[in-house]
Amino acid sequence: MPRIIGVDIPKEKRVEIALTYLYGVGRSLSNVILKEAGINPDKRAKDLSEEEISRITAILQKSSYRIEGDLRRDISQNIKRLMDIGSWRGMRHKKGLPVRGQRTRTNSRTRKGKRRVNLAVTRKAEPAKAAKPAAK
């Protein structure tokens, strides 16, 4: 399994698709990288030579692309900044609610989590008293 910048990429997929397993690399960026490295995008990841893998790694490291840890860190710092300044978006992040204006009366289960049902305390129904025989 080829390893690029600490991430195992799937060996059976085409290199064009396999590079998208890196966080922050999509199809268009992977095509740009492969073009710069001079590698055929239709080639399978298992068929890459060590020299080709090192070319891809060198391009990713010397480029201005933010991928993997750097990108994750930037995104989390941006969210933390929003929460610290107390913006509306920051408050939504803190509360775990949708940030981009979606409705919350229904839906939004992804952000809110599993539905919590408030069950009222119910007493067991008392058994009905035995009917008295009719007076004669």
Secondary structure, 3 states (H helix, E strand, C coil): CCEECCEECCCCCEHHHHHHHCCCCCHHHHHHHHHHHCCCCCCEHHHCCHHHHHHHHHHHHHCCCCCHHHHHHHHHHHHHHHHHHCCHHHHHHHHCCCCCCCCCCCCCHHHHCCCCCCCCCCCCCCCCCCCCCCCC
